[in-house]
């Protein structure tokens, strides 16, 4: 049994016992399956992105210390010429690329460790997205000498969160934007309580929108050479069948 399948559904099947003496029917089934497969192979998802090298606020501004959004970022609209928009998934990704330098300001050697924390909060159409990113690995020295420093050492992190829209999609069919803020802090611990960490942070925010849509119907394309070849074998089979009947 040979089965011809398109997107999980059996279009037609060939049973040698049933079509053993009918090559025309077999060729016609093969031709139909190939043309159906060609017409159903179009994609219906498109993704657009926008990004910003967001300056991280480290508590120097009362406006962003509560994670209030401060940066505007434009996102490309859905191209309505592609078809009818049926859903949107918006994803916020916060990337952290920084360095840490540890210093022991106490007496005697002790353990000192630190890591960066970065929180991005983004205002979207109809709601918020928020990510919390912790740098990995944390930078530490279990026996940092008195008055000694270690670093800078690179630390990185990335975190994502998404929001799905299935209604009020007209918002995404014209230019739209998000407003986002990036708030950072450093967490430092030490055995003598006198460890400190100097840091840098060059984070970035990426907003991606995945548009799902029903494609606009188009006319059936002209048969490709392979399709014509199978159609020709079908006609040849028809001729053979007629010759046998005579």
Buried (B, 14 or more C-beta within 10 A) or exposed (E): EEEBEBEEEEBBBBEEEEBEEBBBBBBBBBBBBBBBBBEEEEEEEBEBEBEBEBBBBBEEEEEBEEBBBBBEBEBBBBEBEBBEBEBBBBBBBBBBBBBBBBBBBBEEBBBBBBBBBBBBBBBBBEEBBBBBBBBEEBBBBEEBEEEBBBBBBEBEBBBBBEBEBEEEBEBBBEEBBBBBBBBBBBEBBBBBEBBBBBBBBEBBBBBBBBBBBEEEEEEEEEBEEEBEEBBEBBEEBBEEBEEEEE
